[in-house]
Amino acid sequence: GDDNSGRKVITFSCCRMPPSHQLNHTRLLEYLKYTLDQYVENDYTVVYFHYGLKSLNKPSLKWLQTAYKEFDRKYVSRILLFWFYSLLLSMIFKSLLTISFSFPRYKKNLKALYVVHPTNFIKILWNIFKPLISHKFGKKITYLNYLSDLREHLKYDQINIPQEVIRHDENLRWKQKGKLPPVVKIPPPRPPLPTQQFGVSLQYIKDKNKGELIPPVMKETVSYLKSKGLRVEGLFRRSASIQTIKDVQKLYNQGKSVNFDDYHDIHIPAVILKTFLRELPQPLLTFECYDHILGITSVESSLRVTRCKQIIQGLPEHNYIVLKYLMCFLHMVSQESIYNRMTASSLACVFGLNLTWPSKGAASLSALVPLNLFTELLIDFYTNIFNSRTVPGE
């Protein structure tokens, strides 16, 4: 899923850890590295569900040390370090060994670490080690006592939370009040403003903007980034201030003008563009195309571009035009990759899940490869894929 800043979220559930004697620790390490590999080049968030960590399923100290050393400078070992602390303090002074390990410079891409259902032991543990941890990293850690607290920070419904964790959360609430908390009545959603841009359909925006096919927020962010951002290193990889993004969204939704020069941060229009795509009620590539896109990896390499073309030919006319507009821009960005380091592959990792997602739940980890591959092909072979369909009013 995503957090409220559009950063990808990795979850770790301790209750899913099997007993140590049944666990293939080599495969676990490979899986951790594979998972982090999907995200560490971009800003991302980690949610750590502490419930379920017991003496039976704690990895051994020897394995933890091996795992820590295995994570090269590319990986965000601070996550693992926090896990080490929670596991190793029970082994008394041996946990101090982890302090001697050096921290990778890519740790900065971890923007938030949410520890859900922390025990008093975890909190005491953190206070012990806090003086040894940088203040900057300490600010990234947030303790959440209940699952409902997650809603303030990320798209809760996209997160796959184990039933054991949900039951534990309910039990905690029972213990706290002796009864279940009262059901909070959620007021019905307000109808969108006539000038609304975020969270409404492409058709709605078109109808309210005199039939314009490209949404104003998209046209303005792309235009600004074309003129001032094409050679910015790491374009689309970095996040921006959550409050600033909300303020800009509010301006757009109220039909007010936005001058990105006022913010002195090229990453703000980049995040706004991603946010716009992500908040569409239906993804730009539509729910109907999702399964077809997942099948791209089973197509012979030499035929994949043709298959991409076939899939997007089935898009509604409006979606096709907006997609073509976006891919034309991303193709331009990739052509400047010698400066911005954003190749078609890098851009695909950022935009893949912003262009399509399943109608129910979040995309699985196994879906990332075909989704990103499909997006990469659209960017890389933009001219070939989009040259055969002309649309009236395009």
Stockholm file with secondary structure:
# STOCKHOLM 1.0

chainA/1-394         GDDNSGRKVITFSCCRMPPSHQLNHTRLLEYLKYTLDQYVENDYTVVYFHYGLKSLNKPSLKWLQTAYKEFDRKYVSRILLFWFYSLLLSMIFKSLLTISFSFPRYKKNLKALYVVHPTNFIKILWNIFKPLISHKFGKKITYLNYLSDLREHLKYDQINIPQEVIRHDENLRWKQKGKLPPVVKIPPPRPPLPTQQFGVSLQYIKDKNKGELIPPVMKETVSYLKSKGLRVEGLFRRSASIQTIKDVQKLYNQGKSVNFDDYHDIHIPAVILKTFLRELPQPLLTFECYDHILGITSVESSLRVTRCKQIIQGLPEHNYIVLKYLMCFLHMVSQESIYNRMTASSLACVFGLNLTWPSKGAASLSALVPLNLFTELLIDFYTNIFNSRTVPGE
#=GR chainA/1-394 SS CBBTTSCEEEEEEGGGCCCGGGCCHHHHHHHHHHHHHTTTTSCEEEEEECTTCCTTTCCCHHHHHHHHHHSCTTSCHHHHHHHHHHHHGGGGGGGGGGGGSCCCGGGGGEEEEEEESCCHHHHHHHHHHGGGSCHHHHTTEEEESSGGGGGGTBCGGGSCCCHHHHHHHHHHHHHHHSSCCCCCCCCCCCCCCTTCCSSSCHHHHHHHTTTCSSCHHHHHHHHHHHHHTTTCTTTTTSCCCHHHHHHHHHHHHTTCCCCGGGGTCTHHHHHHHHHHHHTSSSCTTCSTTHHHHHGGGGSCGGGHHHHHHHHHHTSCHHHHHHHHHHHHHHHHHHHTHHHHCCCHHHHHHHHHHHHCCCSSSCCCGGGHHHHHHHHHHHHHTHHHHTSSCCCTTC
#=GC SS_cons         CBBTTSCEEEEEEGGGCCCGGGCCHHHHHHHHHHHHHTTTTSCEEEEEECTTCCTTTCCCHHHHHHHHHHSCTTSCHHHHHHHHHHHHGGGGGGGGGGGGSCCCGGGGGEEEEEEESCCHHHHHHHHHHGGGSCHHHHTTEEEESSGGGGGGTBCGGGSCCCHHHHHHHHHHHHHHHSSCCCCCCCCCCCCCCTTCCSSSCHHHHHHHTTTCSSCHHHHHHHHHHHHHTTTCTTTTTSCCCHHHHHHHHHHHHTTCCCCGGGGTCTHHHHHHHHHHHHTSSSCTTCSTTHHHHHGGGGSCGGGHHHHHHHHHHTSCHHHHHHHHHHHHHHHHHHHTHHHHCCCHHHHHHHHHHHHCCCSSSCCCGGGHHHHHHHHHHHHHTHHHHTSSCCCTTC
//
